[in-house]
Amino acid sequence: MWPDLIQKAKMGGLDVIQTYLFWDGHEPSVGKYYFEGRYDLVQFVKLIHQAGLYVHLRIGPYVCAEWNFGGLPVWLKFLPGIEFRTDNEPFKEAMQKFTTKIVDLMKSENLFASQGGPIILSQIENEYELMEWEIGGPGKAYMEWVSKMAVGLNTGVPWVMCKQENAPDPIINTCNGFYCENFNPNKDYKPKMFTENWTGWFTAFGGPTSYRPVEDLALSVARFIQNNGSFINYYMYHGGTNFGRTSSGLFVATSYDYDAPIDEYGLIREPKWSHLKYLHKAIKQAEPALVSSHPTISWPGKNLEVHVFQSKIACAAFLANYDSKYSSKITFWNKEYSLPPWSISILPDCKTEVFNTAKVTSPRIHAQMLPITDKSFSWESYVEQVASIDDPKTFTKEGLWDQVDITWDTSDYLWYMIDVSIQKNEAFLNNGKYPILTIMSTGHILHVFINGKLSGTKYGSLDNQRLMFNNSVHLVAGVNKISLLSVSVGLFTGGSHFERHNTGVLGPVTLNGLNEGTRDLTKWKWSYKLGLKGSALNLHTTIGSSSIEWTQGSYVQPNQPLTWYKTTFNAPAGKDPLAFDMSTMGKGEIWVNGQSIGRHWPGYIANGDCSSCNYATYYEKKCYTNCGQPSQRWYHVPRSWLKSTGNLLVIFEEWGGDPSGIHLVKRRL
């Protein structure tokens, strides 16, 4: 998809492609580097260069980005004595090694602008200012160290730090947000840069889909430029898809569309793409005046503002109406201009209005998801086994352990198991008042099985990851097998010492309503089993799926928890982007030809206020769609992952869904 995306960005009037680097993707294990497939950084940069565009390389290597663990590899957490993003020698050593690896790789391919390449900017660290303030002295020492380290790599191009007011020379501090017109760098000789203008907001499972009206987005760009802005980047211009298990921020959806001008599937989103294209054209028409003068500013009336850039060679004007409700008129140089609410008009010659941020002339086109065929897939199924203490590959530890400490995040799933003996004289066996099992978990989902049968499920949300299971459970006389399946939905992406955040069942775990009162199981010996049997058998691959006997045809039962489904399908003709409609499923993961599409969770219904949205001023919870619907219904499958025939589709369904409702759809404008 890269060449087409880059070309559409160029056609939209962009000069620079800005990208993060993901340390966990490029160094999945210590010293073992990966720069292939989606992680082929050199090829990506070269394609941008070939298109005649520049590159801003945001090395980080901490990036946040709603990406799992903020882009840091999980193995980093287990280095002795480590603390993330502070004056800590193990972290600094690992960070410097990776940053140097990236810089040396770029130098070896002559990709920095100082070598004739396209990389004109690099970023070190990411939005560190708040964390530095929280941790004090060690934070300041780390910030100064990382600045010297980066500059010492001698890239020949400037380094930036976003949201870092005290960035030391020569590093340039920059702004991120919805609006940055009032931001100024910490030295007058540094350019005013807007490294993230948020085009929308990410989607979380359990939440609706955000959108940012293009009228407001365009105003934020024009307002920044009229206030001496010199560089602006959209976050995101193309958001794309969190394939595999890369999405995080906890409960961040597989879609990372971000209401971007180029949508998740690589299609132009109208009118956002075209309206911004016209804005970029107008700004470039005004460029001779913008780069040769500073503005004079006047205020001809309430909520009205005029910026005039004038030199011996050029003149440009920006006429603004900041009233959020009412239109207004401005008389400028003996000519009257009509300004809609919350808008800026651009006059590249100080005479002719060529663009107004609120006057959208491009058509509003809504993409459609069209079923390719009404015929459903022919499914086969395999039921995942509920783990118990007697299974192979289980191990025992005293008490309850953090999930990531055991899994190293190689799987979303960890089984916690314990056997509980119930005496024949327990009163509840006669009166039917079964004991209450209470489980406190740091999330993010918990399935409770009693003697191999599902007893209940609890799950958290983006706003509250912690959960409590507090239900009566059907126990019998004798030994009862309690199996808890703890499920993570990505790891924390940031915050002070986020490597210390807990995941999984950490207790307390109690049984209340026994003859003895309450039995506390928290510090008992617990058995553990990592992951799923189906994953160990590689059921998502062609070889693995052929190694077992699947249930076929009419024997495939819907709405069964912990069930694997597989089918094959042919790639449809044409070039339309493709997706799976998963609306009849609950939660789990999807694979095509062995590659993970990502987590699906249409069973989580979006909760929010989807009332009408005025375009004036925006914040992340203002403009919503999709309330009362699955947070994400469609899951993008790249055509490049498909063969013409015989594609293997494997789904692990955690909750229980009806696979007969799954359809392959095409996205079309």
Disulfide bonds with the S-S distance in Angstrom:
Cys175-Cys180 1.99
Cys315-Cys350 1.94
Cys610-Cys627 1.95
Cys613-Cys623 1.71
